[in-house]
Amino acid sequence: MPRNKEELASMIAQRDQISFEEAYATVNEAAADMEYAFMCGDLVMVEDILRMDLGLEPDYLDIFIC
């Protein structure tokens, strides 16, 4: 399992056959969206963003928690 956003972006780039830069931008956009949803108290949306935008299970949420 990836330990940080860079490793996650690398995994997604390989999985989706896209550039690292594109995957990293997607990860950062999703992180910003999850932070906003969290600040609004919508924890279900946080999980939905992880699943829908990144195609990941909730297990990967730890990467985004600092």
Order of alpha helices (4+ residues) and beta strands (2+ residues): alpha-alpha-alpha
